[in-house]
């Protein structure tokens, strides 16, 4: 009878061990936002969970203490009880009396360990991971009661652990950070797309939206060399003619040079002028005040200004000169991809695949292609005073490019195939080596 009572006590302790394991995994994996929403809606149990996750380090220490104590006591009770109950069974199976006790102890230890792992560890762990909020609501009250009773011991143990961690230069945290970094969200989106949880287009849109936070006005602008603008003495008719030539509907208006932008004129402004007067009315009379922004303005804040003030901004460099212009369309294209209508030219920067060279891939690229866009083909350029492929090639060459010249990075070769006004306009990009799992090293240019 004593052995059976000890076995029953051990089983209850295994269930208590399962409660501590479930609490540990549930508190760590539960979504903080879901807990807070449920607590704000009046869910009392969710309120307990919210308090627990705000003091996560203390509660996890309580769970560890509970797991350790119950595991030790289970071993002290279950193994001798099982060996006592199994000894007659071993004798009945023909095991000699001299060995029956030893065999029963071994079998009892194995049985107790298996039951402890399955019932006390694995089942509650899997349950908590599958239903973190439901499990946390169920176990929060008894777990927090145990932590309250054992608070002095838990605090002492937790304090010793904190001092040890600080000795290694790490500051312990009481609360688990529930926010995800952009890199983690990108990885999650891509993994979800591969698993079929979300479609590929939605994942791409999400990743591009997150990438917007890393871009600046300089990254998304149309560079000065490609800006179509009008001098302030131009007329409404010139606006209409320039729209026909470029397909654009908004133009900067400048005084003596593009560094002196005085306004923004639109096709709508020109068409509002009576046809008979379009050759007489100057754009200076039609232009609205320009929106000036620095090169370093983050793209997210730039988009907000463009939406609230006007849909075109003049990007000003650190010396006060005009670096380029940017529109809402430029930023939207960073998220949804190239937006093209019947008025857009067909020479958008892109990477066009070419036939492989020696079995390795090659592309024809516009010189305006940004370096972050080159990461799509696995090219990671070194940091430098450049934003585009043209700038990278010029830096590698150390001079103004000429058609036919080549430059290289480890595993890559760049051949200048087009030059426009001293700027590389087209580049042939070739892989020259299979990517190494240890990464490329050094630099090669010729």
N, C-alpha and C positions, 0 to 999 in steps of 0.2 A: 504493500500500500504506500509506503514511504517513497519507493522508486517512482510510482505512478504520479504521486503528488509533485515530486521533483520535476518529472517530465512535463506535467501540466504548467508548472511555474516557468520552465524553460520555454515552452511554447508561447506563453503570454509575453515573455521578455523578447522573443523573436518578433512578435507582432509590434511591440514597442520600438524595437530596433527599426522595423519597417516604417513606422511613423516618423522617426527621426530622419531616415534616408529620404522618404517622400518629401518632408519639409525642406531638407537641404536642396534637393533638385528643383522642387517647385518654386522656392524663393529665388533661385538663381535664374530659372528659365522663364518665369512669368513676365508677361509684357506689362511694363509699368503703366503705360497709357491706359490699357484695358482695366487695370486695377483701380486707377484714379477715377476713371469714368464710372465704374460700378460703385465706388465709395461715394462719389458725389451724387449718385442716383439714390442713395440711402441704404445701400447694401452694408449691413453691419459687419458681416464676415469679411467682405472686401476691405472694409476699413481696418480690420485687424491686420490683414495682409499688407496693406499700405504702410502701416506702422512698422511691421516686421522688415519690409524691404528698405525702409529708411534707416534701420539699424541692422543692416545685413550682416556686417562682420560679427557683431555680438550674437545674433541669432544662429549664424553658421557655427560659431564656436560652441553654442549650446547644443546644436545638433551633433557636432563631433564628440562632445562629451557624452551625450546620451548614447551614441553608437558605440563608443569605446566601452563604457560601463556595461551596457546590456550584452555586448559580445563576450566580454570577460565572464560575466555571471552565467550566461548561457552555457559557456564551455565548462564552468565549474559544476553546473547542475545536470546538464543533458548527458554528458559523456559517462559519468558514473552511474546515472540512472539507467541509461541504455545498456551499459555493460552488465549491470545487475539483472536486467530483464532478459538479456540475450544469452547469458551464461547457460541457463537450462536448455535453451534452444540449441546451442552449440553442442552440448553433451548429447542431446537427443539426435543430433545429426552424425554422431559417431566421433566427434572430436574428443581426444583424450582429456581427462579431467585436469591434467597438469597444464594443458595448453588452452583449455576452454575459456578461462578467464582472460588470458592475453588476447585471444582472437576476438572475444566479445568487446574488449576495450577498443581494439582497432576498428571493428565494424561500427561500434557506437560513435567513435570519433568521426568516421567518414559520414555516417548518416546525419549526425548533428551538423557537420560542416556543410553538407549539401542542402539540408533544410534551411540552415541559417542564410546561405548565399541566395537560394531561390526565393524563399518567402520573405526573408528579412532584408535582402539587398536588391536583387534584380527585378523582382515584380514591382515593388514600390518605385524603383528608379524609372522603369519603363512607363509606369502609370503616370508619374509626375511629368515626364517629358512629353507624353502624349496629351495630357490634360492639365497643364500647369496651373491655370486659374482655378479650376474646380478643385484640384488637389490642395492647392494653397488655402482655399477657403475652408476645406474640411479639416486640415491639420493645424491651422494657425493657432487656434485657441489652446489645445492641449500642449502644443510645443512652446508657446509663449508662457504658459503657466509653469512648465518645467524650467524654462530659462529664468523666470522670476524667482523661483525657489532657490535655484543654484547660482543666482547672480554673483555673490561674492567669489565663489570658485571660478566661474566663467570669466569674471572681470580680471582676476589675478592671472589666469592662464592667457587671456587675450592681451593683457598688458605686457607679459613676458614675450609673447610672440611679436607684438608691435616694436618693442625695444630691439629685438633681434633683427627685424626687418630694417629698422632705421640704421642699424649698425652697418648695413650694406648700402646705405645711401638711398633707400627707397622709402617714400612716405606712405604708410598704410592708409587705406580708404575705408570709411565706415559704410559707404553706400556705393553700390555698383552703378557705374555710368550706364544709362540706358539708351543714350543716343548712339547712332551708328555714324561712322565716318563716311565721307563720300566714296572712298575706295571700297569699303565694306558693302555699301549699297550697290555700287557698280558690279562687284563680284556676285552679289546676291541676284541682281537682275539677270546677269548673263547665265548664271547657273539655273535660274528659274526658266529661262528661255530654252536652254538645252534640255531641261527635264520636261518641257511642254506645259509648265504651269501657266506661262503667259506666252503670247505670240512674239515672234522675233521683232516685228515692227514696233510693238509697244516697248520691248526691252531696249531697242536702239534709241527710241525717242526719250526714254527715261535716262539712259546713259548720257545722251547728248545734253539733256537739260541739266544734269548734275555737272557736266563739264563746263557749262556756261560760267560757273563760279570761278573758274581758273583763268578766264579770258579777260582782257582789258579792251579799252577803246582802240588801242593800237593794233590789237590782234584781229579785230573784226572790221576795221575801216577799209575804205577804198583809198589806196595811197595817192598822194598828191599828183604823181605823174599821170594817173589815170582819171583825174577829176575833170569833168566837163563844167566850165564856169563861164560867166559873162561879165564883161566890164560894165561899170555902172552907166556908161553912156549908151549901151546897147538898148534896143527897143523891144516892145512887146512882140513885134514880128520876128526878131532874132530868137526870142524864147521859143516860138512855135517852130522855127526852122531847126533850132538845135534839138528840139524834141524829135522831129522827123529823122534827124541824123543819128541820134543816140538811143532813142526809145525811152529816155528818161523824162521825168516830169517835174523835177526840182533841181535848181542850180544855185550855187553860191554866186553872189554878186560882189565884185572886188573893185577897189579904187585903182591903184597903179600896178599892183601885183597881187598874186593869190595870198600873200602874207597879210594883206589888208582887206579881209572880207568884211563887207559892210551890211550884208543882208542875205536873205534867201528868197528867191522868186520861183513861182510855180507856174505850170502851164495853165492852171485854172485862173490865176491872176491875169495872164496874157489874154485868154479867151474872153475874160470879162470886159476887156476894152473893146469898144465898137470897132468894127473892121476898118472903117475909114481912118481911124486914129492910131492903129497899131504901129504904124511906121513913125509916129511922132512921139508917143509916150515912152519915156525912158524907164528902164527897169529899176532905177534908183527910186522912182516914185511908187513902184509896185511892191518892192521888196519888204519883207518883214525883218525885224531885228534878228541877227543870227544867234543860234544857241552854241556857245563855245564850251568845250569840255577838254580836260587834260588827257594826254595819252594814257595815263595810269588809271583812269577811272574804271572800276570794275564793270563788266558788261551788264550785270544784273541791275546795278544802279543807273547805268546809261540807258537801259531799256525803259526804266521807270520815268526818266526825264523825257525821253523821246515820246512816250505815250502821253505825258501830262502837258508838255510844252509845245513841241513841234516835231514832226517825224524825220527831220534831218538835223545833224549836228556837225559843227566844224571841229575837228580834232586838232588841238594846239600842242606843239612840242615844247620841250623844256626851255627853248630859247624864244618862245612867243610866236614862232612861225607856224604856218599851216602845214600840218603833217598829212591830212587827208580829210575825208568826210565819211560819215556813217549814218545809215538809215535804219528804220525799224526792220526793213526787209533783210538787211545784213545780219542782224542778230537772230531773226526768226530762222534764217537759213542755217545757222549754227545748230538749231534744235531739230528742225524737220528735214534738213537737207536742202539742196538747191531748189529755189522757187523760180520757175521760169514761165514767162508768158510770151505772147506773140511779138512783143516789142523788145525782148531781151536779145542781145547778141549771143552767138553760139560759142564764144571763146572763153567760157568760164574755166577757172583753174580746176584741174582735176588730174587724176592719175589714170592714164589709159594703158591697159596691159598690152605688151608687145610679145612677139614670139620669143620663147626662151633662148638664151645664149649658153651653149655648153650644158644644157639641161637645167640652167638656173633662170629664175624669172627676171623680167625686165619691164620697165614702164616708160612711157613718155609723159613728162610732168611739166606743168606750167611753172615758170619761175616764181609766181606769186603764191604757190602752194605753201601753207604754213607748216612749220616743223612738227606741230602736234598732229597734223593730218598725215604726215609721213609715218607715224607710228602704226597706221593701219597695215602697212606692208612690213612692219618689223624693224624700221629704221629709227634708232634713237640717236639723235645728233647731240654732240657735246654742247655745253653752254657756251654762249658767245654773244657778241654784239649784233645779233641778227634775229629776225623773226620768220624769214621765208627761205625757201630753197635757194633762190637767187643770192640772198645774203650769205648763206652757208658756202656756196660755190665760190663767191668772191673772196670770202675769208680764207678758204683753202688755197686758192690761187695766189692770193696776196697782191692782186692787181685787177684792173678792169678786164672782164672776160672777152674772149674772141671765139668765134664759131670754130668748133673742132677741138678746143682745149679740154683737157680732162683733169679731174681732181678725184680724190678718193678718201674713204674712211675704211677702217678694217672691215673687210667683207663686202664693200660697196665701191662702185665706180660711177662717177658722174661725168657725162659728156655734154658739153655745151652745144646745142643744135640750133639755137636762135638767140640773137642779140637785138635789143631795141633800145636805142638811145643810151648806150653804155651799160645797159642792164640785161642780165640773162633773162630771156623770155621763155625759152624752152630748154629742157634738160632731159637727156636720156639717163635713166637710173637703172643700174644693173647690179644684181647680186653676183659677187665673184667667189663666194665661198659659202658652204653650208653653215648655218648658224651654230656656234658652239654652245653647249649647255653651260659652260663656264663664263660666257660672255666674251665680247670682243675687247681687245686691249690695244692701246697705242693708236697712232694715227699715221696714215700714209697719203701723200698727195704728190701728184706728178702732172 
